[in-house]
């Protein structure tokens, strides 16, 4: 297995942790957000999201072929990107990190319409797309929670 694709696809190996790989990938994403986002502008955050999305599509595609699995459990770069999107528009603090991460995991696990349909797209796009849209849904909800 290509080490670079494995490192990227597993979100710095967080997807290799025992049980709940998607949750570990989300937690890794939340930690990344906590330490990196406060120092970035909105444009820089968007560039990071686009960068990791492109890397995620490529790495998840390559890993899914190597593992002969359309959506391998160890691939959590999609959760990582979904978390980056979730926190795009809100202040980064402990309350928002906990609420946003839990909200993202619930939506990612339940896969409300249209998420279930989106993961059916082929290759790395399907792996990434449902979590990108889950992240957008969570971003909007978390932003609205701030306004209440």
Buried (B, 14 or more C-beta within 10 A) or exposed (E): EEEEBBEBBBBBBBBBBEEBBBBBBBBBBBBBBBEBBEEEEEEEBBEBBEEBBEBBBBBBBBBBEBBEEEBBBBBBBBBBBBBBBBBBEBEBEEEBBEBBBBBBBEBBEEBEEEBEEBBEEEBBBBBBBBBBBBBBBBBEBBBEBEEE
